[in-house]
Amino acid sequence: MADDTQAGAEAMSPGPEYELLKPFLGTFRAEVQLWIGPGDPMVSTGTMTNEMVLDGRYVRQDYVGDATEGPFPNFAGYGFWGYNRLAGQFEGFWIDNASTMMQLETGAVDEAGKLWTMTSEMVHPEGGTVAKRTVITLKDDDHHSMESFFTREGQELKAMEIQYSRSGS
Protein backbone atom coordinates (compact mmCIF):
# COMPACT_ATOMS: atom_id res chain seq x y z
CA MET A 1 0.00 0.00 0.00
CA ALA A 2 2.85 2.40 0.77
CA ASP A 3 4.23 1.91 -2.75
CA ASP A 4 0.83 2.84 -4.23
CA THR A 5 0.66 5.97 -2.08
CA GLN A 6 4.17 7.07 -3.07
CA ALA A 7 3.52 6.39 -6.77
CA GLY A 8 0.27 8.35 -6.57
CA ALA A 9 1.96 11.28 -4.86
CA GLU A 10 4.70 11.36 -7.52
CA ALA A 11 2.15 11.26 -10.34
CA MET A 12 0.27 14.18 -8.80
CA SER A 13 3.39 16.36 -8.38
CA PRO A 14 4.98 18.49 -11.11
CA GLY A 15 7.70 16.55 -12.91
CA PRO A 16 10.54 17.42 -15.27
CA GLU A 17 8.09 18.27 -18.06
CA TYR A 18 7.27 21.49 -16.21
CA GLU A 19 10.78 22.82 -16.80
CA LEU A 20 9.85 22.96 -20.49
CA LEU A 21 7.08 25.47 -19.72
CA LYS A 22 9.28 27.99 -17.86
CA PRO A 23 10.30 29.99 -20.98
CA PHE A 24 6.60 30.82 -21.49
CA LEU A 25 6.28 32.51 -18.09
CA GLY A 26 6.08 36.30 -18.01
CA THR A 27 4.44 39.01 -20.08
CA PHE A 28 4.46 38.90 -23.87
CA ARG A 29 3.20 41.24 -26.59
CA ALA A 30 1.19 39.37 -29.20
CA GLU A 31 0.56 40.01 -32.88
CA VAL A 32 -2.42 37.99 -34.03
CA GLN A 33 -3.45 37.08 -37.57
CA LEU A 34 -6.91 35.52 -37.86
CA TRP A 35 -8.31 34.07 -41.08
CA ILE A 36 -12.11 33.98 -40.95
CA GLY A 37 -12.59 33.45 -44.67
CA PRO A 38 -10.73 33.85 -47.94
CA GLY A 39 -8.39 36.80 -48.32
CA ASP A 40 -6.12 38.62 -45.98
CA PRO A 41 -6.26 37.89 -42.25
CA MET A 42 -7.59 40.23 -39.61
CA VAL A 43 -4.65 41.57 -37.59
CA SER A 44 -4.77 42.56 -33.93
CA THR A 45 -2.43 42.93 -30.99
CA GLY A 46 -2.59 42.30 -27.28
CA THR A 47 -0.76 41.20 -24.16
CA MET A 48 -0.46 37.67 -22.76
CA THR A 49 0.63 37.21 -19.16
CA ASN A 50 1.58 33.68 -18.08
CA GLU A 51 2.28 32.55 -14.53
CA MET A 52 2.67 29.26 -12.68
CA VAL A 53 -0.22 28.57 -10.31
CA LEU A 54 -1.42 25.88 -7.92
CA ASP A 55 1.99 24.95 -6.57
CA GLY A 56 3.64 24.88 -9.99
CA ARG A 57 1.16 22.49 -11.59
CA TYR A 58 -0.28 24.76 -14.30
CA VAL A 59 0.57 27.78 -16.41
CA ARG A 60 -2.29 30.25 -16.15
CA GLN A 61 -2.69 32.46 -19.22
CA ASP A 62 -4.39 35.85 -19.18
CA TYR A 63 -4.84 37.57 -22.57
CA VAL A 64 -6.09 41.12 -23.09
CA GLY A 65 -6.44 42.37 -26.65
CA ASP A 66 -5.74 45.97 -27.53
CA ALA A 67 -8.95 47.88 -28.35
CA THR A 68 -9.67 47.54 -32.05
CA GLU A 69 -12.36 47.91 -34.70
CA GLY A 70 -14.05 44.79 -36.04
CA PRO A 71 -15.91 41.82 -34.64
CA PHE A 72 -13.73 41.42 -31.50
CA PRO A 73 -13.18 45.00 -30.23
CA ASN A 74 -12.40 44.07 -26.60
CA PHE A 75 -11.06 40.53 -26.95
CA ALA A 76 -9.99 38.77 -23.74
CA GLY A 77 -9.28 35.16 -22.85
CA TYR A 78 -8.00 32.81 -20.17
CA GLY A 79 -6.17 29.54 -20.45
CA PHE A 80 -4.39 26.86 -18.49
CA TRP A 81 -1.59 24.64 -19.75
CA GLY A 82 0.17 21.80 -18.01
CA TYR A 83 1.35 18.23 -18.12
CA ASN A 84 -0.89 15.38 -17.02
CA ARG A 85 1.58 12.87 -15.58
CA LEU A 86 -1.05 10.15 -15.32
CA ALA A 87 -2.00 10.41 -19.01
CA GLY A 88 1.55 11.23 -20.15
CA GLN A 89 0.48 14.24 -22.23
CA PHE A 90 0.34 18.02 -22.22
CA GLU A 91 -3.14 19.48 -21.83
CA GLY A 92 -4.43 22.96 -22.53
CA PHE A 93 -7.73 24.65 -21.78
CA TRP A 94 -8.91 27.97 -23.27
CA ILE A 95 -11.98 30.22 -22.93
CA ASP A 96 -12.57 33.71 -24.31
CA ASN A 97 -15.25 36.33 -24.88
CA ALA A 98 -15.55 35.57 -28.62
CA SER A 99 -17.43 32.29 -28.08
CA THR A 100 -19.22 30.17 -25.50
CA MET A 101 -17.13 27.03 -25.98
CA MET A 102 -14.52 25.65 -23.63
CA GLN A 103 -11.61 24.36 -25.70
CA LEU A 104 -9.50 21.46 -24.44
CA GLU A 105 -6.43 20.29 -26.37
CA THR A 106 -4.02 17.45 -25.70
CA GLY A 107 -0.63 16.73 -27.18
CA ALA A 108 3.10 16.27 -26.90
CA VAL A 109 6.39 18.10 -27.30
CA ASP A 110 9.24 17.04 -29.58
CA GLU A 111 12.49 15.62 -28.20
CA ALA A 112 14.21 19.02 -28.35
CA GLY A 113 11.49 20.54 -26.13
CA LYS A 114 10.78 23.28 -28.68
CA LEU A 115 7.72 22.18 -30.67
CA TRP A 116 4.36 21.23 -29.14
CA THR A 117 1.60 19.72 -31.25
CA MET A 118 -1.81 19.85 -29.61
CA THR A 119 -5.04 18.45 -31.07
CA SER A 120 -8.74 18.59 -30.36
CA GLU A 121 -12.14 18.38 -31.98
CA MET A 122 -14.88 20.98 -31.70
CA VAL A 123 -18.38 21.71 -32.93
CA HIS A 124 -18.46 23.73 -36.16
CA PRO A 125 -20.85 26.71 -36.20
CA GLU A 126 -22.47 25.34 -39.37
CA GLY A 127 -22.95 21.87 -37.84
CA GLY A 128 -20.80 18.80 -37.51
CA THR A 129 -17.31 18.82 -36.05
CA VAL A 130 -13.96 20.21 -37.03
CA ALA A 131 -10.52 18.89 -36.06
CA LYS A 132 -8.12 21.44 -34.61
CA ARG A 133 -4.32 21.21 -34.58
CA THR A 134 -2.26 23.78 -32.72
CA VAL A 135 1.51 24.06 -33.11
CA ILE A 136 3.42 26.01 -30.47
CA THR A 137 7.03 26.78 -31.34
CA LEU A 138 9.53 28.00 -28.75
CA LYS A 139 12.04 30.09 -30.70
CA ASP A 140 14.02 31.27 -27.66
CA ASP A 141 13.27 32.40 -24.10
CA ASP A 142 11.80 35.68 -25.40
CA HIS A 143 9.89 34.56 -28.52
CA HIS A 144 7.38 31.87 -29.37
CA SER A 145 4.54 31.36 -31.82
CA MET A 146 1.24 29.56 -31.97
CA GLU A 147 -0.44 28.42 -35.19
CA SER A 148 -3.90 26.87 -35.34
CA PHE A 149 -5.25 24.79 -38.18
CA PHE A 150 -8.77 23.45 -38.73
CA THR A 151 -9.61 20.36 -40.78
CA ARG A 152 -13.11 19.92 -42.12
CA GLU A 153 -14.20 17.60 -44.89
CA GLY A 154 -10.58 16.48 -45.35
CA GLN A 155 -9.12 19.95 -45.93
CA GLU A 156 -6.77 21.58 -43.40
CA LEU A 157 -6.70 25.39 -43.35
CA LYS A 158 -4.63 27.77 -41.26
CA ALA A 159 -7.01 29.75 -39.05
CA MET A 160 -4.72 31.73 -36.74
CA GLU A 161 -1.10 32.67 -36.12
CA ILE A 162 0.20 34.51 -33.06
CA GLN A 163 3.75 35.79 -32.68
CA TYR A 164 4.74 36.44 -29.06
CA SER A 165 7.65 38.66 -27.94
CA ARG A 166 8.55 39.07 -24.29
CA SER A 167 7.71 42.61 -23.14
CA GLY A 168 10.84 44.69 -22.98
CA SER A 169 12.82 42.45 -25.38
Buried (B, 14 or more C-beta within 10 A) or exposed (E): EEEEEEEEEEEEEBEEBBEBBEBBBBBBBBBBBBBEEEEEBBEBEBBBBBEBEEEEBBBBBBBBBBEBEEEBEEBBBEBBBBBEBEEEBBBBBBBBEBEEEEBBBEBBBEEEEBEBBBBBEBEEEEEEEBEBBBBBBBEEEBBBBBBBBBBEEEEEEEBBBBBBBBEEE
